[in-house]
């Protein structure tokens, strides 16, 4: 019987020793959500209507975590992953996924959905979302069965590597 108590106590103490004391306090940084938005000069796409919607939401909600969560998450796609360009009347939006410089068809469409509610009031946002469709169409015409899209310079490198591989395999 003593052995069981000893083992149980050892396991509990061993487990507690692995827990950082910061998790056990009530005023820990885990209870505070930091503002993680990029500074304005580093944002890829800014939109006044989005900023107004965030401020309106924060005015009407009491929970601080929810306010900060919306401030951090809702504009994140526009701040970090969207590259919008317009030249000669052609609108293109290339939307990367976090750390990989490719555009997935499904993800780029899904990431545009939360902003659809604002397109009737905002011409710039409407162009941005239309640019996603334009870019997808341009790439689908090139490679009909692809589900990921490369930027033009990456596409050329991909083709060169692919032709190199085929040349060496066929020999």
C-alpha positions in Angstrom: 0.0 0.0 0.0 2.8 2.4 0.8 4.4 1.7 -2.5 1.2 2.8 -4.4 1.1 6.1 -2.5 4.7 6.7 -3.2 4.4 6.0 -6.9 1.2 8.1 -7.2 2.8 11.0 -5.4 6.0 10.8 -7.5 4.0 10.8 -10.7 1.9 13.8 -9.6 5.0 15.8 -8.4 6.9 14.8 -11.6 4.0 16.1 -13.7 3.7 19.3 -11.7 7.4 19.9 -12.0 7.0 20.0 -15.8 4.2 22.6 -15.7 5.6 26.1 -16.0 4.5 28.2 -13.1 3.2 30.9 -15.5 0.3 28.6 -16.4 -0.8 28.3 -12.8 -1.2 32.1 -12.0 -4.4 34.0 -12.7 -2.6 37.0 -14.1 -0.5 35.0 -16.6 0.2 36.3 -20.1 -2.0 33.4 -21.4 -5.0 35.4 -20.1 -4.0 38.4 -22.1 -4.2 38.4 -25.9 -1.6 40.6 -27.5 -2.3 42.8 -30.5 -0.4 41.0 -33.3 -1.5 43.1 -36.3 1.3 44.3 -38.5 2.1 48.0 -38.3 0.3 50.0 -41.0 3.3 50.5 -43.3 3.9 46.7 -43.4 0.3 45.7 -44.3 -0.3 44.4 -47.8 -3.8 45.7 -48.2 -5.6 48.3 -46.0 -9.3 48.9 -46.0 -11.2 51.7 -44.2 -14.5 49.8 -44.2 -12.8 46.8 -42.5 -11.2 49.0 -39.9 -14.6 50.7 -39.2 -16.3 47.3 -38.9 -13.7 46.1 -36.4 -14.2 49.3 -34.3 -18.0 49.0 -34.5 -17.7 45.3 -33.3 -15.4 46.3 -30.5 -17.8 49.0 -29.4 -20.7 46.5 -29.1 -18.8 43.6 -27.4 -17.8 43.5 -23.7 -15.3 40.6 -23.7 -11.7 41.8 -24.2 -10.5 38.5 -25.5 -13.2 38.5 -28.3 -12.4 42.2 -29.2 -8.7 41.4 -29.5 -9.4 38.1 -31.3 -11.4 39.9 -34.0 -8.8 42.7 -34.3 -6.0 40.1 -34.8 -7.8 37.5 -36.9 -10.4 39.2 -39.1 -8.1 41.5 -41.1 -5.2 39.0 -41.0 -5.6 37.8 -44.6 -5.6 41.3 -45.9 -2.7 42.4 -43.8 -0.3 39.5 -44.4 -1.1 37.2 -47.3 -2.7 39.2 -50.1 -0.8 40.7 -53.0 -3.0 42.9 -55.1 -1.9 44.4 -58.4 -3.6 46.3 -61.2 -2.1 47.1 -64.5 -3.6 48.0 -67.9 -7.1 47.3 -66.5 -6.2 43.8 -65.4 -6.8 43.1 -61.7 -4.9 40.3 -60.0 -4.8 39.1 -56.4 -2.3 36.5 -55.4 -3.0 35.1 -51.9 -0.3 33.0 -50.4 -0.6 30.6 -47.5 1.4 31.7 -44.5 5.0 30.5 -45.1 4.7 28.9 -48.6 4.7 31.2 -51.6 1.9 29.3 -53.5 -1.8 30.0 -53.9 -4.3 27.1 -53.3 -7.5 27.4 -55.3 -9.7 26.2 -52.4 -8.0 28.2 -49.7 -7.9 31.5 -51.7 -11.6 31.2 -52.4 -12.4 30.4 -48.8 -10.3 33.2 -47.4 -12.2 35.7 -49.5 -15.6 34.7 -48.1 -15.6 36.7 -44.8 -15.0 39.9 -46.8 -17.9 39.3 -49.2 -20.3 41.1 -46.9 -18.4 44.4 -47.5 -18.1 44.3 -51.3 -21.3 46.2 -52.0 -20.0 49.2 -50.0 -16.4 49.0 -50.9 -15.1 49.1 -54.5 -11.4 48.4 -53.6 -12.4 45.3 -51.7 -14.6 44.2 -54.6 -11.6 44.6 -57.0 -9.5 42.6 -54.6 -11.9 39.7 -54.5 -12.4 39.9 -58.3 -8.7 39.7 -58.6 -8.7 36.3 -56.8 -11.0 35.0 -59.5 -9.0 36.5 -62.3 -5.7 35.0 -61.0 -7.3 31.6 -60.5 -8.7 31.7 -64.0 -5.4 32.7 -65.5 -3.6 29.8 -63.9 -6.4 27.3 -64.5 -6.2 28.0 -68.2 -2.4 27.3 -68.1 -2.7 24.1 -66.0 -6.3 22.8 -65.9 -5.7 20.1 -63.3 -3.7 22.1 -60.8 -5.0 22.8 -57.3 -2.0 25.1 -56.4 -0.8 28.1 -58.2 2.7 29.5 -58.4 3.7 33.0 -59.1 5.1 33.5 -62.6 8.8 33.4 -61.6 8.2 30.2 -59.5 6.2 28.7 -62.4 9.1 29.1 -64.8 11.5 27.5 -62.2 9.0 24.6 -61.7 8.8 24.0 -65.5 12.6 24.0 -65.8 12.9 21.5 -62.9 10.1 19.3 -64.3 11.7 19.2 -67.8 15.0 18.4 -66.2 13.5 15.5 -64.3 11.7 14.1 -67.3 14.9 14.3 -69.4 16.8 12.3 -66.9 14.0 9.7 -66.2 13.5 9.0 -69.9 17.2 8.2 -70.5 
